[in-house]
């Protein structure tokens, strides 16, 4: 692989960065809210799954609550 000098490297990085399509503030906010909602739903799901499995194992092994 051919080595480039630091000046050429910086020019290439700037050139590639200019090609990036950056999200708008609104897109970022909407995506953040969607992620937080999914995290909340996943947390509730795993809490319920854990409770059901805990109940099932305690019932199966005879540990009464």
Backbone as JSON Lines, residues from 0, in Angstrom:
{"i":0,"aa":"X","n":[0.84,-1.17,0.0],"ca":[0.0,0.0,0.0],"c":[0.89,1.24,0.0]}
{"i":1,"aa":"X","n":[0.6,2.15,-0.88],"ca":[1.41,3.35,-1.0],"c":[1.11,4.3,0.15]}
{"i":2,"aa":"X","n":[2.17,4.89,0.68],"ca":[2.0,5.85,1.76],"c":[1.74,7.23,1.17]}
{"i":3,"aa":"X","n":[0.87,7.97,1.84],"ca":[0.63,9.35,1.43],"c":[1.15,10.27,2.52]}
{"i":4,"aa":"X","n":[1.5,11.46,2.13],"ca":[1.98,12.38,3.15],"c":[0.78,12.94,3.93]}
{"i":5,"aa":"X","n":[1.01,13.49,5.1],"ca":[-0.09,13.95,5.96],"c":[-0.99,15.0,5.29]}
{"i":6,"aa":"X","n":[-0.42,15.88,4.48],"ca":[-1.23,16.91,3.82],"c":[-2.23,16.28,2.85]}
{"i":7,"aa":"X","n":[-1.79,15.32,2.07],"ca":[-2.68,14.63,1.14],"c":[-3.76,13.85,1.9]}
{"i":8,"aa":"X","n":[-3.35,13.24,3.0],"ca":[-4.3,12.48,3.81],"c":[-5.41,13.4,4.32]}
{"i":9,"aa":"X","n":[-5.06,14.56,4.83],"ca":[-6.06,15.5,5.35],"c":[-6.98,15.96,4.23]}
{"i":10,"aa":"X","n":[-6.44,16.2,3.05],"ca":[-7.27,16.6,1.91],"c":[-8.26,15.49,1.55]}
{"i":11,"aa":"X","n":[-7.8,14.24,1.57],"ca":[-8.69,13.12,1.26],"c":[-9.78,12.96,2.31]}
{"i":12,"aa":"X","n":[-9.41,13.15,3.56],"ca":[-10.4,13.05,4.64],"c":[-11.46,14.13,4.49]}
{"i":13,"aa":"X","n":[-11.04,15.34,4.21],"ca":[-12.01,16.43,4.0],"c":[-12.91,16.13,2.81]}
{"i":14,"aa":"X","n":[-12.33,15.61,1.76],"ca":[-13.1,15.27,0.56],"c":[-14.16,14.21,0.88]}
{"i":15,"aa":"X","n":[-13.79,13.18,1.62],"ca":[-14.73,12.12,1.97],"c":[-15.79,12.62,2.96]}
{"i":16,"aa":"X","n":[-15.39,13.49,3.88],"ca":[-16.34,14.03,4.85],"c":[-17.39,14.88,4.16]}
{"i":17,"aa":"X","n":[-17.0,15.57,3.1],"ca":[-17.96,16.4,2.36],"c":[-19.02,15.55,1.67]}
{"i":18,"aa":"X","n":[-18.73,14.29,1.41],"ca":[-19.69,13.4,0.76],"c":[-20.74,12.82,1.71]}
{"i":19,"aa":"X","n":[-20.5,12.95,3.0],"ca":[-21.39,12.38,4.0],"c":[-22.68,13.18,4.05]}
{"i":20,"aa":"X","n":[-23.81,12.48,4.1],"ca":[-25.1,13.13,4.27],"c":[-25.43,13.13,5.77]}
{"i":21,"aa":"X","n":[-25.32,14.28,6.39],"ca":[-25.53,14.39,7.82],"c":[-27.02,14.53,8.11]}
{"i":22,"aa":"X","n":[-27.51,13.89,9.18],"ca":[-28.94,14.01,9.51],"c":[-29.26,15.41,10.05]}
{"i":23,"aa":"X","n":[-30.49,15.81,9.85],"ca":[-30.92,17.1,10.38],"c":[-31.16,16.97,11.89]}
{"i":24,"aa":"X","n":[-31.35,18.1,12.53],"ca":[-31.62,18.09,13.97],"c":[-32.92,17.34,14.25]}
{"i":25,"aa":"X","n":[-33.93,17.54,13.39],"ca":[-35.22,16.86,13.57],"c":[-35.07,15.35,13.41]}
{"i":26,"aa":"X","n":[-34.34,14.91,12.4],"ca":[-34.12,13.47,12.19],"c":[-33.4,12.85,13.38]}
{"i":27,"aa":"X","n":[-32.43,13.59,13.92],"ca":[-31.69,13.09,15.08],"c":[-32.6,12.97,16.29]}
{"i":28,"aa":"X","n":[-33.45,13.97,16.51],"ca":[-34.36,13.94,17.65],"c":[-35.37,12.81,17.52]}
{"i":29,"aa":"X","n":[-35.95,12.64,16.34],"ca":[-36.95,11.58,16.12],"c":[-36.3,10.21,16.33]}
{"i":30,"aa":"X","n":[-35.12,10.03,15.79],"ca":[-34.42,8.75,15.94],"c":[-34.08,8.47,17.4]}
{"i":31,"aa":"X","n":[-33.67,9.5,18.12],"ca":[-33.35,9.34,19.54],"c":[-34.57,8.92,20.34]}
{"i":32,"aa":"X","n":[-35.71,9.55,20.07],"ca":[-36.95,9.18,20.76],"c":[-37.34,7.74,20.42]}
{"i":33,"aa":"X","n":[-37.2,7.36,19.16],"ca":[-37.53,5.99,18.77],"c":[-36.65,4.97,19.49]}
{"i":34,"aa":"X","n":[-35.37,5.28,19.61],"ca":[-34.46,4.37,20.31],"c":[-34.84,4.26,21.79]}
{"i":35,"aa":"X","n":[-35.17,5.39,22.42],"ca":[-35.54,5.36,23.83],"c":[-36.82,4.55,24.05]}
{"i":36,"aa":"X","n":[-37.78,4.69,23.13],"ca":[-39.01,3.89,23.24],"c":[-38.71,2.41,23.1]}
{"i":37,"aa":"X","n":[-37.86,2.04,22.15],"ca":[-37.51,0.63,21.96],"c":[-36.76,0.08,23.18]}
{"i":38,"aa":"X","n":[-35.9,0.88,23.77],"ca":[-35.18,0.45,24.98],"c":[-36.17,0.21,26.11]}
{"i":39,"aa":"X","n":[-37.13,1.12,26.27],"ca":[-38.14,0.96,27.3],"c":[-38.97,-0.31,27.09]}
{"i":40,"aa":"X","n":[-39.4,-0.53,25.85],"ca":[-40.19,-1.73,25.55],"c":[-39.38,-3.01,25.77]}
{"i":41,"aa":"X","n":[-38.11,-2.99,25.37],"ca":[-37.25,-4.16,25.58],"c":[-37.05,-4.42,27.08]}
{"i":42,"aa":"X","n":[-36.89,-3.36,27.85],"ca":[-36.71,-3.52,29.3],"c":[-37.95,-4.13,29.94]}
{"i":43,"aa":"X","n":[-39.13,-3.65,29.53],"ca":[-40.38,-4.21,30.06],"c":[-40.52,-5.68,29.66]}
{"i":44,"aa":"X","n":[-40.22,-5.99,28.39],"ca":[-40.32,-7.37,27.92],"c":[-39.41,-8.29,28.73]}
{"i":45,"aa":"X","n":[-38.15,-7.88,28.92],"ca":[-37.22,-8.75,29.63],"c":[-37.55,-8.83,31.12]}
{"i":46,"aa":"X","n":[-38.12,-7.77,31.69],"ca":[-38.57,-7.84,33.08],"c":[-39.68,-8.87,33.22]}
{"i":47,"aa":"X","n":[-40.66,-8.81,32.3],"ca":[-41.75,-9.77,32.35],"c":[-41.27,-11.2,32.08]}
{"i":48,"aa":"X","n":[-40.38,-11.36,31.1],"ca":[-39.85,-12.7,30.8],"c":[-39.09,-13.25,32.0]}
{"i":49,"aa":"X","n":[-38.33,-12.4,32.67],"ca":[-37.58,-12.84,33.85],"c":[-38.52,-13.26,34.96]}
{"i":50,"aa":"X","n":[-39.58,-12.49,35.16],"ca":[-40.54,-12.83,36.22],"c":[-41.25,-14.15,35.93]}
{"i":51,"aa":"X","n":[-41.63,-14.35,34.67],"ca":[-42.31,-15.6,34.3],"c":[-41.37,-16.79,34.46]}
{"i":52,"aa":"X","n":[-40.13,-16.65,34.0],"ca":[-39.16,-17.75,34.15],"c":[-38.83,-18.01,35.61]}
{"i":53,"aa":"X","n":[-38.72,-16.95,36.4],"ca":[-38.46,-17.12,37.83],"c":[-39.61,-17.86,38.51]}
{"i":54,"aa":"X","n":[-40.83,-17.46,38.15],"ca":[-42.0,-18.14,38.71],"c":[-42.03,-19.6,38.28]}
{"i":55,"aa":"X","n":[-41.75,-19.87,37.0],"ca":[-41.77,-21.24,36.51],"c":[-40.71,-22.11,37.15]}
{"i":56,"aa":"X","n":[-39.51,-21.6,37.32],"ca":[-38.43,-22.39,37.94],"c":[-38.75,-22.63,39.41]}
{"i":57,"aa":"X","n":[-39.24,-21.61,40.11],"ca":[-39.56,-21.81,41.53],"c":[-40.71,-22.81,41.69]}
{"i":58,"aa":"X","n":[-41.66,-22.78,40.77],"ca":[-42.76,-23.75,40.8],"c":[-42.25,-25.15,40.51]}
{"i":59,"aa":"X","n":[-41.36,-25.27,39.53],"ca":[-40.81,-26.55,39.13],"c":[-39.93,-27.17,40.22]}
{"i":60,"aa":"X","n":[-39.15,-26.34,40.88],"ca":[-38.24,-26.84,41.91],"c":[-38.86,-26.89,43.3]}
{"i":61,"aa":"X","n":[-40.07,-26.38,43.43],"ca":[-40.76,-26.48,44.69],"c":[-40.44,-25.38,45.68]}
{"i":62,"aa":"X","n":[-39.81,-24.3,45.22],"ca":[-39.54,-23.19,46.12],"c":[-40.76,-22.29,46.12]}
{"i":63,"aa":"X","n":[-41.46,-22.26,47.26],"ca":[-42.64,-21.41,47.34],"c":[-42.25,-19.98,47.68]}
{"i":64,"aa":"X","n":[-43.02,-19.04,47.16],"ca":[-42.76,-17.63,47.49],"c":[-43.68,-17.19,48.58]}
